[in-house]
Amino acid sequence: MGIQTAKNFITANAVEAILQVPQGLGETEPDYLAKADYGKVPEYLGQVKEEIRRENDMIDAYVMEMGRAQGAVEEPGEELIEMSAAERSELVRALKRKWDAVNAKYQKMAHTVKLDTVGKVKRKEGMEKELVQIEADIERLERPGPVYVSS
């Protein structure tokens, strides 16, 4: 009938697996902390930062030029001056007080479900527009950078 053997394949495979040399673990991941340039800012980021600074300077110069050009068209002799930090903070505080006052009036009438007259609707819409405008002005004044006003 075929070839017969007295070999116990289960035991032979177990012994062979035990005695076998482990295969290579493969390549390990490189240690990035040991690199010479670890923790240093890449050179290209300095170049990008410089380019952004130059673009911002160019935009500021353009805005100043356009502001002067528009001011010269409207009223000759009128020049733009930079608003001081104290004036700026005082103006922001005044705008916030005005926003609080308008918001208090708006909140008192906002709970009115039935806006049955045109006057009520217009008043509510006017207050909403005023609140949005005051918020935009406050945001514009709190932005970093100089604020120029005409003298």
C-alpha positions in Angstrom: 0.0 0.0 0.0 2.4 2.8 0.2 5.4 3.7 2.1 5.1 3.4 5.8 7.4 4.9 8.4 7.9 4.7 12.1 8.8 8.4 12.4 6.6 10.4 14.8 6.1 13.6 12.8 4.5 15.6 15.7 7.5 15.1 18.0 10.0 15.7 15.1 8.3 19.0 14.2 8.2 20.1 17.9 11.9 19.4 18.3 12.8 21.1 15.0 10.8 24.2 16.0 12.5 24.4 19.4 16.0 24.0 18.0 15.5 26.4 15.1 17.4 29.7 15.1 15.0 32.7 15.3 14.7 34.7 12.1 15.8 38.3 11.9 13.6 40.8 13.6 13.7 43.1 10.7 14.8 46.7 10.6 14.2 48.8 13.7 12.8 52.3 13.5 15.6 55.0 13.5 16.1 57.0 16.7 15.1 60.5 15.6 16.1 61.9 19.0 19.8 61.0 18.2 19.9 63.0 15.0 22.2 66.0 14.8 19.4 68.4 13.8 16.9 67.3 16.4 15.2 70.3 18.0 16.4 72.8 15.5 14.1 74.8 13.3 14.4 73.9 9.6 16.0 76.6 7.4 13.1 76.7 5.0 10.7 77.8 7.8 12.9 80.9 8.4 12.7 81.7 4.7 8.9 81.3 4.8 8.6 83.5 7.8 10.7 86.2 6.2 8.5 86.0 3.0 5.3 86.3 5.1 6.8 89.3 6.9 7.7 91.0 3.6 4.2 90.4 2.2 2.6 91.8 5.4 4.9 94.9 5.1 3.9 95.3 1.5 0.2 95.0 2.3 0.5 97.6 5.1 2.3 100.0 2.8 -0.4 99.5 0.2 -3.2 100.1 2.7 -1.4 103.2 4.0 -1.0 104.4 0.4 -4.7 103.7 -0.4 -5.8 105.4 2.8 -3.7 108.5 2.0 -5.0 108.5 -1.6 -8.6 108.2 -0.5 -8.1 110.9 2.2 -6.4 113.2 -0.3 -9.4 112.8 -2.7 -11.9 113.6 0.0 -10.1 116.4 1.9 -6.7 117.6 0.9 -4.5 118.4 4.0 -6.0 115.6 6.1 -3.5 113.1 7.3 -3.8 109.8 9.1 -2.3 109.4 12.6 -2.0 106.3 14.7 -4.4 106.0 17.6 -2.7 105.6 20.9 -3.2 102.5 23.0 -5.0 104.5 25.8 -7.4 106.0 23.2 -8.0 102.6 21.7 -8.7 100.8 25.0 -11.0 103.7 26.1 -12.9 103.4 22.8 -13.3 99.6 23.2 -14.6 100.1 26.8 -17.1 102.7 25.5 -18.2 100.4 22.7 -18.7 97.5 25.2 -20.8 99.8 27.4 -22.9 100.8 24.4 -23.3 97.1 23.4 -24.4 96.3 26.9 -27.1 99.1 26.9 -28.4 98.1 23.4 -28.3 94.4 24.3 -30.3 95.1 27.5 -33.0 96.9 25.5 -33.0 94.1 22.9 -33.3 91.4 25.6 -36.3 93.1 27.1 -38.1 93.1 23.7 -36.7 89.8 22.4 -39.1 87.8 24.5 -42.1 89.3 22.7 -43.4 86.5 20.6 -46.0 88.5 18.8 -44.4 91.3 16.7 -47.8 92.6 15.5 -46.7 96.1 14.3 -44.2 97.2 11.7 -42.6 99.5 14.3 -41.7 96.6 16.6 -40.3 94.6 13.8 -38.2 97.5 12.5 -37.0 98.3 16.0 -35.9 94.7 16.6 -34.1 94.5 13.3 -32.4 97.9 13.9 -31.2 96.7 17.3 -29.9 93.5 15.8 -28.0 95.4 13.1 -26.6 97.8 15.7 -25.4 95.0 17.9 -23.7 93.3 15.0 -22.0 96.6 13.9 -20.8 97.3 17.5 -19.4 93.7 17.7 -17.5 94.2 14.4 -16.1 97.5 15.6 -14.9 96.0 18.9 -13.3 93.1 17.1 -11.6 95.5 14.6 -10.2 97.6 17.4 -9.0 94.6 19.5 -7.0 93.2 16.5 -3.3 93.6 16.9 -1.6 96.2 14.8 -1.9 99.9 14.4 -5.2 101.8 14.0 -5.1 104.9 11.9 -7.6 107.8 12.2 -7.9 111.0 10.2 -6.9 114.2 12.0 
